[in-house]
Structures are given as structure tokens and as C-alpha cells.
Amino acid sequence: MSGMPRSKIGETRERLEALKRDLMDFAEALERQHAALRRLQANWPPGSQQDQALREVQACTATAAAMVQQMGRRMPQIESLFKSAQAELAAEEKEHEQLTALYEVSQVVNSTLDLSEVLNIVMDTIISLTGAERGFLMLLNEETGELDFKVARNMDRETLAGSSFEISRTVVNRVAVEGEPILTTNAQADPRFSAQASVVSYSLRSIFCVPLKV
């Protein structure tokens, strides 16, 4: 995977913050020096050798102050570029994580004929990638026409007991009938499901239900 390692990202961020502090300190020091030169200049006659020397020093100080100000104005742009690089790295890491997970699943599928083991690993991978608390796989029972639980796992890679099957049959049946996925980040506030008893009784919020077509 290309991109900057996360440790380097943190190190670069610290250096940027240190640079901002140094620029501010330097600007304040130049301002103090400029004020001191003005006070000193008042003690010398205009046009004298000392006065000319002080004016040259003042000019150099003003040039340095202008350079510091210019660097300060560029800092937001540098920070913006850095944040963009961070975002790109995060996207690359997420893509790498997903590809790695898919590869691991394919390795399991190719190495075992145990359907239960394969389905458990697939569900564990889905839960890991989505950050869900739990996940279920339901298959259509051709004899009864009902959807039966085939896999039920939690984020700790444990199989859930039947008493923990907290789902909304309304959502599941709708997805099964329409063949379209459903995603809601707050089911209790979603007008499509807020009145459903299962959503209220189980305090369901984020729901992601996807149909499987073979």
C-alpha cells in the first residue's frame, strides 16, 4: 500500500505545530527588536553614521518580519494539504482492509467444505468491516416459506443465542419481498419503521439489511 505510515503522519503533524509556534515566537521577537531599535534611534542625530547603521538594521528586521508573515499566511494552505493527505491515507487503509478481508474470506472458502464455518467467518468479516454490534444471515425455508436464522454473530466473534435475536421482521420481510437493501441510521426516527413494535421494543437504531440472490 502506498502512502505515508501512520507514525510519520503523527510526527509530521507535531512538526507543523512546532513550526507554527516557532513562527509566532520569531514574529514577536522581531517586533520587540524593531521597537528597541526605534528607541535607540531617538538617541542619535538624523543622518549620523550611527543613525544610518540603525536604519540598515531596521530594514533587515522589516524584511525578516515580512518573510515570517508570508510563511504564516502559507501555513493554512500547508495544513490543508496535510489534511488532504491524511484523508487519502485513511481511504487507502480502508480499501486495503477491505481487500485483505475479502482475500481472507476467499482463502477460507477454498480451504474448507464446512458451510457453517464459512458463513460464520463471512459474517464476522462483515461485522468487522461495518462496525456493527451484531449480524444475522437468514435463508428462505422452501418448505415453510419463512426466513430462518442460519448465522447469528456478535462483534466479539461469538455465536448468539436465540434469545439475542433482536431484529425487525418488518425490515427483513420488506427486503426479502422487494429485493432492495435498506439502510437507516436511526430506525426509531425513521418514518418507515418508527411505528413498528420490534423497532421500539428492541430500541433498534442503525439497521442495514441486504438481500442475497443466488
N, C-alpha and C positions, 0 to 999 in steps of 0.2 A: 504494500500500500504506500502510495506517495504521500508527501505532506510532512509537516513538522511534528516531531514527537511531542506528547503532552507535556513532558518535563521541560522541553525547550519553550513551549508556549508560556508556561508559568514564569520561567526565567526571563523571557522577553518582556512580559507584562511588568515584572518588577523593575527591569531596567528602564522601561518607558516612564514609570512613575518616578524613579530616581532622577531621570533626566529632567522631568518637569520640575521637580523640587530644586535641582541644581540651577536651572534657568531662572527660576524665581529668585533664588538666593543671589545669583550673579547680577540680576537686574537691580535688586535692592542695593547691592554693594556699589554698583556703578552710579546709582542715584546719590548715594552718600558721598562718593568720591567727587561727583560733579558739584554737589553743594559745598564741599570743603574747598574745592578749587575756586569757587566764586568768592568765598570768604577770604581766601588767601590773596586773590587778585585785587581785592579792595585795598590791600596794603602797599601795592606797587603803583607807581605813576604810569598812566597810559603811555604806551609807546616805548617803555623802557625794555631792556633786554629780558628782565625777569617777567614782565607782562607778556612779551611775545612768546616766551617759553611756556608760560601757563596757558596761553591761548592754543598752542600746539597740542599740549596735553589734553586740554578740553575738547579739541577737535577729535583726537584719538578716542577719548572717552565717549563722545557722542556717536562716533562710528561704531564702536563696540556695542553701545546701547541699542542702536538701530538694528544691528545684526541679531542681538538677543531677541528683540521684539519680532523680527522676521521669523526666527526659529519658533518663537512662541505661537505665532499665527499659523505655522505649519503643523503644530502638534495635533490639532483636531483631525487634520487630514491623515496624519500618520496613524492616529488611534483608530480612525475609521477603516483604514486599510488593514490594520491588525485585527479588528473585529471581523472583517470580511474573511480574512484568512482563518480565523477561529471557526467561523460558521462553515467554511468549506471543509475544514478538517473534521468537524463534527459529522457532516454529511458523509464524508468518506468513511469514517469509522462506523457509522450506522450501516452503510452499504456493505462494508467488509463483514460486520457482524451478521447481517442477513445472509450473505453468501456463504459464510462459514457454517451457519446453522443449516442452510439447505444442503450443503455438502455433507454434514454430519448425518442428516436425516437420510440422504441417499445412500450413505455407507451402511446405515442400519438396515434399510430396506433390502440392500443387496447381500447382507450378511446373515439374515435370519428369515425363517419362514413362520415365526410366531407372530400372528396378526396382532394379538393383544399387546405384545412388546412394542411392535412398530407403531401402533396407534397411540400408546402411552408416550413414546418418545416424540412423536409428531405433535401431540397436544402440549407436552412440556415445552417444546420449541416455540409453538405459537404463543403460549403464555409468557415465555421469556421475552419474545420479540415485541409483544404488545404491552407488556407491563400489567397484564390483567391479574386479578386475585385468584380467579378460578376459570376453568374452561370445560366445556362439555361437548361430546360428539354423540349425536343421535342418528340412528339409522331407521329407515322405514321397515316396519314389520309387515311383510307381504301377506301374512295370514290375518292379522287384525286390522291392518291399515293404519296403525298407530305408530308414532315415533317413540322408539325405545332408547334408553341410555346405553351407549356402548362404552364410552370412556368418560370419566369424571375425575379431573385432577386439579390440584391447587398449585400456588406459586412455589411451594416447598417440594414439588415433585412427588406429592403423595396422592394416593387414590382416595377419593371422597366416599364417605358412607352415604347410603341412600337418604338419610335424614338431612344431609347437607345440600341436597339438590334444589337449590333456590333459584328457580328460573321462571320466566314468564311464558306460559304456554301460548298466550296470545301472540307474542312476538315470534315464537318458534313456528307456530302454525301458519302465521301470515307469510313468513319467509318460505316455508315449505310449499304453500299454495302458489304464491306469486313468483317464486324463483329469483327474487331480488334480495340483496343484502340489506340489512337495517343497522344503522348506527345512530345512537343517541348518547349524548354526554350527560344528560340529566333526565332520566325517564319520568321522574315524578313531576317535572315541569313541562314535559313534552305533551302537548295536547293529544297526540296519538295514543298515549299509554297511561296518562296520569290518572285516569279513572279505573284502571284495571286493578282488581283486588290483589293479584300476586305482586304487582309493582309496589303497591302501598304496604302490604303485609311484610314483604321481604326487604323493604327500603332499598329497592334496586335503583341505581343511578346510571352509571355507564354500561351500555349494552352494545355488543357487536355480534350480530348473528349473520352467518353466511351460509348459503345453500351449497351442498355438494352434489355435483352432477357427474354421473359415470356413464 
